[in-house]
């Protein structure tokens, strides 16, 4: 974001990238209380706060190193009065979740970049493996937690690999309406590589499939102007 955020990350293992920035930039303007599930070192929430898209945020994370770094990142970027870090596993029981501060019907928006690899070899680094792998049936649990913690009319925003869109919609559709799917492709004319899905708690409005947006131009590695502005911290992702 043009140097506006300085984030400490693990030397080895999972590191936040473009998806985390896009998730934070996708938060609707005027959001009051924000919850991030599986926040890692806090990238998405801090992007949303820095862009002025949310008033305050709770960052929920279970991995000890990520928790330590998230707390440091909140403090060192000047957000100690607007952000709190909750040590809690998204997959914990409702009682444990509530005792950690993730109370029911509280948040205006809930965002997440859940683990997305279901099968295959686990990463040798434990933190990286936890950030990238989980059983297929656990995605629905993340959706249930998002539905429980969002207020009536609150929003959920998930970012996920495009090839797993079916599983994500299956998890969200029983709990949210007005679902909107924004697919992101590497370049014009190419298949989507990731999707952002937004929904509203309590709505019965139908799903909307938005026009796909390319991250890069047709040639070279430069970002398309819309996304270049986002990654430089000059704009949010309006959709």
Secondary structure, DSSP 8 states (H G I E B T S, - for coil): -TTS------SSS----HHHHHHHHTS-TTEEEEEEET-TTSHHHHHHHHTTSEEEEEEEE--HHHHHHHHHHHHHTT-TTTEEEEE--TTS-HHHHHHTT--TT-EEEEEE----B-SS---SSHHHHHHHB--TTHHHHHHHHHHHHEEEEEEEEEEEEGGGHHHHHHHHHTTEEEEEEEEEESSTTS-EEEEEEEEEET-----EE---EESB-SSSS-B-HHHHHHHTTS-----
